[in-house]
Amino acid sequence: MNFDSSTGPSRASARRAFEEQRRRRSITIAATSTVAFVALVVILVPRMPRWDRVKQSFFSGEQFADSFPRLLDAFVLDLKIFAWSVPVILGFGMLVALARVSRNPALFPIRALCVIYVDLMRGVPVLLWIYLIGFGVPGLGLERPWNSPLLWGTVALCLTYSSYVSEVFRSGIEGVHESQRAAARSLGLTHGQTLRLVVIPQAVRRVIPPLMNDLVSLQKDVALVSLIGPIEILRQAGIDKSKFANFTPYVVAAVIFLCITVPLTRTADWLLARERRRTGATRVAA
Amino acid sequence: MRKTKSLAALALTAGLLLAACGDDSDSSTADTTAASEETATADTTVAAEGDAAAEGDATAAGTGNECTAGKTLEEGKLTIGTGNPAYSPWVENDAPESGEGFEAAVAYAVAEELGFSKDTVTWVRTSFDEAIQPGAKNFDFNLQQYSITDERKKTVSFSDPYYTSNQAIVGFADSAAANATSIADLKDLKFGAQAGTTSLDFITEVIAPSSEPFAYDDNAGAKAALEAKQVDAIVLDLPTAFYVSAVEIEGTKVIGQFPANAGSGADEFGLVFDLDNPLVECVNTALAALKDGGELAAIEKQWLSDKTGAPVIATE
């Protein structure tokens, strides 16, 4: 590994050869260990004494085929709730974040309110908010359709997730270096312009990966709305499970959820990687 | 790739663990005959001598009869499961130990018939769904209005029915639902029921309303939705329906009950046992004795509302 004596170009090619060799080696190791691991699972699991029973109650092909269309149908409701919630959460979360980082002394009561809101929403399980808002608010005597559990369940989800998201945005905004603001102000931009043109664009770009995490977790928490009535995928799976005394419907639901969450997570990973490349952090090999 | 596989492995392992926890119920029946002679004599003594004389024997004799020997979770003790919480009129004040409420009274009557004295009965709590899932049970039998269905029989065993109930609907007395006399009148209503129950099946299969019903974890959820008027009516078994309308939600009434032959309408409640539990036979003998002796009818009369009180809704 002594390249010191080499001349310029040959030193570079030697390095390339060395790197190539390291790369091949790590690919071989990765492939071998993956194959060994998969083989272990594939060979060992079916040999477990109760595998047949587990297979029958969790991976029954017949039950899978029977439940799949019904569950896919129920999943549409999850997607709808998700689609309604995301814009509301992003908008409201950003508003709360902006209120919290505002520096105007007159806005102190709003800042205080936002702190209380975020503490309350983040500190209490989503489940409780869904019960409280989903049954409580309509219980005040609203008429249909304004007492719909779908509406208030979505409101509860939006309120809790906005608080998480506002904290993500706030960390992004606070992560923009103070010199950026100073530079913008010295160019003659107002406070508002600074925020809009300089701080927020950088902040948002920086927090997209953690934001995706919250969205993935929202996608799963949508199922909690079923607690106050609407039959969405997880509830339908539970009903099927009770009816057929078989857990396969839950596996079906899991597969359907994965079809959405895996691409979402991969996108988040990809965005994160891009962000790292962009900000110039170098990757250290194993 | 690796991550996905390891997740799959994790899921599999979890599944295996769950299954491994299952069915260790094959309690041995071998000692039954050995123990039977002694216990049988002890039992007859108690029956013959009556209360005062039996005092001394009570502890010895109060630990089961010849049939139950070796079949209960804990020898000489009977462990009974019920809901958490348990509701009126099935169990009064969520205190089954008091023996008050229909199911609490039935449980103690069965226990007595099996030769268990009151102090050898232990109560445990399970959720509705939990007790009818595959897996080891922490009770000898469980009662919380479990309807006997073929699907459930694949995972648990049932005793003979101890009660037959009709499905009933509860709604506000001043609502659109209140004057329904046939299924056709109910089609446009929004319904709610507890998920995983025969009541929910009844809604989807027999009433088949035009809008999808709402489902809840328990009856409390369905009641909350009715109170918030998110649903027009909820479906329950008749005794619960009477209790809800009379005591729990002001302004509601039992709009009607469905005739026993309507689809999955008639519900026969059975005691739930772990699958193929040999104790079922003993309990069935006890239940038969309670039915023949009129005790079961007396308990029903004492704790459950009169069944004839609600109008019958036509299903054709």
Interface residues (C-beta under 8 A of the other chain):
Chain A: A30 S33 T34 F37 V38 V41 V45 M48 R50 W51 R53 V54 S57 F58 F135 P138 G139 L142 E143 R144 N147 S148 P149 S226 L227 I228 G229 P230 I231 R235 G238 I239 K241 S242 K243 F244 A245
Chain B: M1 R2 K5 S6 A8 A9 L12 G15 L16 L18 A19 A20 G22 D129 I132 Q133 P134 E151 R152 K154 T155 G192 A195 G196 T197 L200 D201 E212 P213 F214 A215 Y216 D217 G221 A224 A225 E227 A228 K229 Q230 V231
